[in-house]
Amino acid sequence: MTEFPVSGVETYWWLPVVTAFVISVFTSTGGVSGAFLLLPFQMSVLGFTSPAVSATNMLFNVVAIPSGVYRYAKEGRLVKSLVWTTVLGTLPGVLIGAIVRIKFFLDPRPFKFFVGLVLLYLGSRLIIDISRRLSQVKSTGAAEFKVHEDKFSFHSISYEFQGKSYRASFWGIFNLSLVVGVIGGIYGIGGGAIISPFLVAVFGLPVHTVAGAALLGTFITSIIGVIIYSVLAIWFTQPDMAISPDWALGCLFGLGGAVGIYIGARLQRLIPARYIKIFLAACVIFVAVRYIWGFFT
């Protein structure tokens, strides 16, 4: 057994690695690092409930995501206009969210309830998208499975994928990203797990093109999030309350996640979009119901 002093967690060193690997293989196919499932694991299984759990979750993103982004970029499915639009919105939101987490969600019970509500809404959006069969793109191994004509402006973003043009409002995605940044700053996920389903379900963008941008946006936002939590740890000093990330635990999660995200990114083009969204919806709703039910019982 290994003891992690910052978080107070005592567990086998390989458990964070294996857990992150298994989760990330599946979730990364939808543009989600797996942090939104690692948080419940840390809180419920490892008993890590201080504000530092959010910072540690973001540290996982920083270590794990680059391998997946590299794979999506190599395959020509990294929509840069989406990356910068979401990052510009989420960055200020993360700062607000981090402060809210420390000031108002120190008790893990209401924080778990908050997490449950966020995940329930996320799962509902995915189910609606599945039922309407939006943004369905057939999976293929052909060379044309790449993004073309990727254009960015402060009015709209646009690109082509498999012979079809897609366009979305810059300010619509920016405003959504700002709200998501606040939620992600509180939750410790960087926002990718929320923005990705919205881009698919609300803006009608194909999931096979959203994944890489969502991961890279989450990576950049998480770097800022880790810095913010580390700085806030200096200002908000209270006895027996950890705020800065558990670096050892976060890096172990990140190592497993790095391998899992790379494999997931490589497999994604072979998986139909509908199946990806069904899997994400099932995972999200399971955790959401568990936390909301636990709050009332």
C-alpha positions as CSV (number, residue, x, y, z in Angstrom):
1,M,0.0,0.0,0.0
2,T,1.2,3.5,-0.8
3,E,0.3,6.6,1.2
4,F,-0.3,9.9,-0.5
5,P,0.2,12.7,2.1
6,V,-1.5,15.6,0.4
7,S,-4.8,13.7,-0.2
8,G,-4.5,11.4,2.8
9,V,-5.3,8.5,0.4
10,E,-3.8,5.1,1.1
11,T,-4.0,2.6,-1.8
12,Y,-2.0,0.4,-4.1
13,W,0.2,2.4,-6.4
14,W,-1.1,0.6,-9.5
15,L,-4.8,1.2,-8.8
16,P,-4.9,4.8,-10.0
17,V,-2.9,3.8,-13.2
18,V,-5.2,1.0,-14.1
19,T,-8.4,2.8,-13.2
20,A,-7.5,5.9,-15.4
21,F,-6.4,3.6,-18.3
22,V,-9.7,1.7,-18.4
23,I,-11.8,4.8,-18.1
24,S,-9.9,6.9,-20.6
25,V,-9.9,4.2,-23.4
26,F,-13.6,4.5,-23.6
27,T,-14.3,8.1,-22.8
28,S,-11.6,9.6,-25.1
29,T,-13.5,8.3,-28.1
30,G,-16.1,11.1,-27.3
31,G,-13.5,13.8,-26.7
32,V,-13.6,13.4,-22.9
33,S,-10.5,12.6,-20.9
34,G,-12.3,10.6,-18.2
35,A,-11.8,13.1,-15.5
36,F,-15.6,13.4,-14.9
37,L,-15.6,9.7,-13.9
38,L,-12.3,9.8,-12.0
39,L,-13.7,12.5,-9.6
40,P,-16.4,10.2,-8.3
41,F,-13.8,7.4,-8.0
42,Q,-11.5,9.6,-5.9
43,M,-14.3,10.8,-3.7
44,S,-16.3,7.6,-3.2
45,V,-13.6,4.9,-3.4
46,L,-10.4,6.6,-2.2
47,G,-12.2,9.0,0.2
48,F,-10.5,12.1,-1.3
49,T,-13.1,14.9,-0.7
50,S,-11.1,18.1,0.0
51,P,-10.9,20.9,-2.7
52,A,-7.6,19.4,-3.7
53,V,-9.5,16.6,-5.5
54,S,-10.6,19.1,-8.1
55,A,-7.0,20.3,-8.6
56,T,-5.7,16.7,-8.8
57,N,-8.3,15.9,-11.4
58,M,-7.1,18.8,-13.5
59,L,-3.5,17.6,-13.0
60,F,-4.6,14.2,-14.5
61,N,-5.8,16.1,-17.6
62,V,-2.5,17.9,-18.0
63,V,-0.5,14.6,-17.9
64,A,-2.9,12.4,-19.8
65,I,-4.4,14.4,-22.7
66,P,-1.3,15.3,-24.9
67,S,-1.1,11.7,-26.2
68,G,-4.7,11.8,-27.5
69,V,-4.3,15.3,-29.0
70,Y,-1.3,14.1,-30.9
71,R,-3.2,11.2,-32.3
72,Y,-6.2,13.3,-33.4
73,A,-3.8,15.9,-35.0
74,K,-1.9,13.2,-36.8
75,E,-5.1,11.9,-38.3
76,G,-6.1,15.4,-39.4
77,R,-9.2,15.7,-37.1
78,L,-8.1,18.5,-34.8
79,V,-10.4,21.5,-35.5
80,K,-8.3,24.4,-34.3
81,S,-11.1,27.0,-34.6
82,L,-13.1,25.0,-32.0
83,V,-10.1,24.8,-29.7
84,W,-9.5,28.5,-29.5
85,T,-13.2,29.5,-29.2
86,T,-13.8,27.1,-26.3
87,V,-10.5,28.1,-24.6
88,L,-11.2,31.8,-24.8
89,G,-14.5,31.2,-23.0
90,T,-13.6,28.6,-20.4
91,L,-10.4,30.2,-19.1
92,P,-12.1,33.1,-17.1
93,G,-14.8,30.7,-16.0
94,V,-12.3,28.3,-14.5
95,L,-11.0,31.1,-12.2
96,I,-14.5,31.9,-11.0
97,G,-15.3,28.2,-10.5
98,A,-12.2,27.5,-8.5
99,I,-13.0,30.3,-6.0
100,V,-16.6,29.1,-5.7
101,R,-15.4,25.6,-5.0
102,I,-13.2,26.7,-2.1
103,K,-15.7,29.2,-0.7
104,F,-19.0,27.4,-0.9
105,F,-18.4,23.6,-1.5
106,L,-16.0,22.6,1.3
107,D,-18.6,20.0,2.6
108,P,-18.4,17.0,0.1
109,R,-22.1,16.2,0.5
110,P,-23.6,19.3,-1.3
111,F,-20.6,19.2,-3.7
112,K,-21.6,15.6,-4.7
113,F,-25.2,16.8,-5.2
114,F,-23.9,19.6,-7.4
115,V,-21.8,17.1,-9.4
116,G,-24.9,14.8,-9.8
117,L,-27.0,17.7,-11.2
118,V,-24.3,18.6,-13.7
119,L,-23.9,15.0,-14.9
120,L,-27.7,14.4,-15.0
121,Y,-28.1,17.4,-17.3
122,L,-25.2,16.2,-19.4
123,G,-26.6,12.8,-19.7
124,S,-30.0,14.1,-20.7
125,R,-28.5,16.2,-23.5
126,L,-26.8,13.1,-24.8
127,I,-30.0,11.0,-24.8
128,I,-31.9,13.8,-26.6
129,D,-29.1,13.9,-29.2
130,I,-29.2,10.1,-29.6
131,S,-33.0,10.0,-30.0
132,R,-32.9,12.7,-32.6
133,R,-30.0,11.1,-34.4
134,L,-28.2,14.4,-34.8
135,S,-24.7,14.6,-36.3
136,Q,-24.5,11.0,-37.4
137,V,-21.3,10.4,-39.4
138,K,-20.5,6.9,-40.7
139,S,-17.2,5.6,-39.4
140,T,-14.6,4.7,-42.1
141,G,-11.0,4.1,-42.4
142,A,-10.7,6.0,-45.7
143,A,-8.2,8.8,-46.2
144,E,-11.0,11.5,-46.5
145,F,-11.8,11.0,-42.8
146,K,-10.1,14.4,-42.1
147,V,-11.1,18.0,-41.4
148,H,-10.7,20.5,-44.3
149,E,-11.2,24.3,-44.7
150,D,-10.9,25.0,-41.0
151,K,-11.8,28.7,-40.7
152,F,-12.0,30.9,-37.6
153,S,-13.5,34.4,-37.1
154,F,-15.2,36.4,-34.3
155,H,-18.4,35.8,-36.1
156,S,-18.4,32.1,-36.8
157,I,-16.3,29.0,-37.2
158,S,-16.6,26.6,-40.2
159,Y,-15.0,23.5,-41.6
160,E,-15.7,20.6,-44.0
161,F,-15.8,16.9,-43.0
162,Q,-16.5,14.0,-45.3
163,G,-17.9,16.3,-48.0
164,K,-20.2,18.2,-45.7
165,S,-19.9,21.8,-44.5
166,Y,-20.4,22.7,-40.8
167,R,-20.8,26.2,-39.3
168,A,-21.4,27.4,-35.8
169,S,-21.7,30.8,-34.1
170,F,-18.4,32.0,-32.4
171,W,-20.3,33.9,-29.7
172,G,-22.7,31.1,-29.1
173,I,-19.9,28.7,-28.4
174,F,-17.9,31.3,-26.5
175,N,-20.8,32.1,-24.1
176,L,-21.5,28.5,-23.5
177,S,-17.8,27.9,-22.8
178,L,-17.8,30.6,-20.2
179,V,-20.6,28.9,-18.3
180,V,-19.0,25.5,-18.7
181,G,-15.7,27.0,-17.4
182,V,-17.3,28.0,-14.1
183,I,-18.8,24.5,-13.8
184,G,-15.6,22.8,-14.8
185,G,-13.6,25.0,-12.4
186,I,-15.8,23.8,-9.5
187,Y,-15.9,20.2,-10.7
188,G,-12.2,19.9,-11.7
189,I,-12.7,18.6,-15.2
190,G,-11.5,21.5,-17.3
191,G,-15.0,21.6,-19.0
192,G,-14.4,19.2,-21.8
193,A,-16.8,16.6,-20.5
194,I,-19.6,19.2,-20.7
195,I,-18.6,21.2,-23.8
196,S,-18.2,18.1,-26.0
197,P,-21.8,16.9,-25.8
198,F,-23.1,20.4,-26.2
199,L,-21.1,20.9,-29.4
200,V,-22.6,17.7,-30.7
201,A,-26.2,18.0,-29.4
202,V,-26.8,21.7,-29.6
203,F,-24.6,23.0,-32.4
204,G,-24.9,19.8,-34.5
205,L,-21.2,19.2,-35.0
206,P,-20.0,15.6,-35.8
207,V,-18.6,13.9,-32.7
208,H,-15.6,12.5,-34.8
209,T,-14.4,16.1,-35.3
210,V,-15.3,17.5,-31.9
211,A,-13.2,15.0,-29.8
212,G,-9.7,16.3,-30.6
213,A,-10.7,20.0,-30.1
214,A,-12.5,19.2,-26.8
215,L,-9.5,17.3,-25.5
216,L,-7.0,20.1,-26.4
217,G,-9.3,22.7,-25.0
218,T,-9.5,20.7,-21.7
219,F,-5.7,20.4,-21.6
220,I,-5.1,24.1,-21.9
221,T,-7.8,25.0,-19.4
222,S,-6.6,22.4,-17.0
223,I,-3.1,23.8,-17.0
224,I,-4.5,27.2,-15.9
225,G,-6.8,25.4,-13.4
226,V,-3.8,23.7,-11.7
227,I,-2.0,27.0,-11.5
228,I,-5.0,28.8,-10.1
229,Y,-5.6,26.1,-7.4
230,S,-1.9,26.2,-6.4
231,V,-2.0,30.0,-6.0
232,L,-5.3,29.9,-4.1
233,A,-3.7,27.4,-1.7
234,I,-1.4,30.2,-0.6
235,W,-4.3,32.6,0.1
236,F,-6.9,30.3,1.5
237,T,-5.1,28.6,4.3
238,Q,-7.3,26.6,6.7
239,P,-6.3,23.7,9.0
240,D,-6.8,20.2,7.6
241,M,-7.9,21.5,4.2
242,A,-5.8,20.7,1.1
243,I,-6.3,22.9,-1.9
244,S,-3.3,22.4,-4.2
245,P,-3.1,19.1,-6.2
246,D,-1.8,15.8,-4.9
247,W,1.1,15.7,-7.5
248,A,2.0,12.0,-6.9
249,L,-1.6,10.7,-7.1
250,G,-2.4,13.0,-10.1
251,C,0.6,11.9,-12.1
252,L,-0.2,8.2,-11.5
253,F,-3.7,8.8,-12.8
254,G,-2.2,10.8,-15.7
255,L,0.2,8.0,-16.7
256,G,-2.7,5.5,-17.0
257,G,-4.8,8.1,-18.8
258,A,-2.1,9.0,-21.3
259,V,-2.0,5.4,-22.6
260,G,-5.8,5.0,-22.5
261,I,-6.5,8.3,-24.3
262,Y,-4.0,7.5,-27.1
263,I,-5.6,4.1,-27.7
264,G,-9.1,5.6,-27.5
265,A,-8.2,8.3,-30.0
266,R,-6.8,5.6,-32.4
267,L,-9.9,3.5,-32.1
268,Q,-12.5,6.3,-32.4
269,R,-12.7,6.5,-36.2
270,L,-13.8,2.8,-36.2
271,I,-16.7,3.4,-33.8
272,P,-20.0,4.8,-35.0
273,A,-21.0,8.1,-33.4
274,R,-24.2,6.7,-32.0
275,Y,-22.4,4.1,-30.0
276,I,-20.0,6.6,-28.6
277,K,-22.8,8.8,-27.3
278,I,-24.8,5.9,-25.9
279,F,-21.8,4.8,-23.8
280,L,-21.1,8.3,-22.5
281,A,-24.8,8.8,-21.6
282,A,-24.9,5.5,-19.7
283,C,-21.8,6.4,-17.7
284,V,-22.8,9.9,-16.9
285,I,-26.4,9.1,-15.8
286,F,-25.2,6.2,-13.6
287,V,-22.9,8.4,-11.6
288,A,-25.5,11.3,-11.5
289,V,-28.3,9.2,-10.1
290,R,-26.0,7.7,-7.5
291,Y,-24.9,11.1,-6.2
292,I,-28.3,12.7,-6.2
293,W,-29.9,9.7,-4.5
294,G,-27.1,9.6,-1.9
295,F,-27.7,13.3,-1.1
296,F,-31.3,12.6,-0.1
297,T,-30.8,9.3,1.6
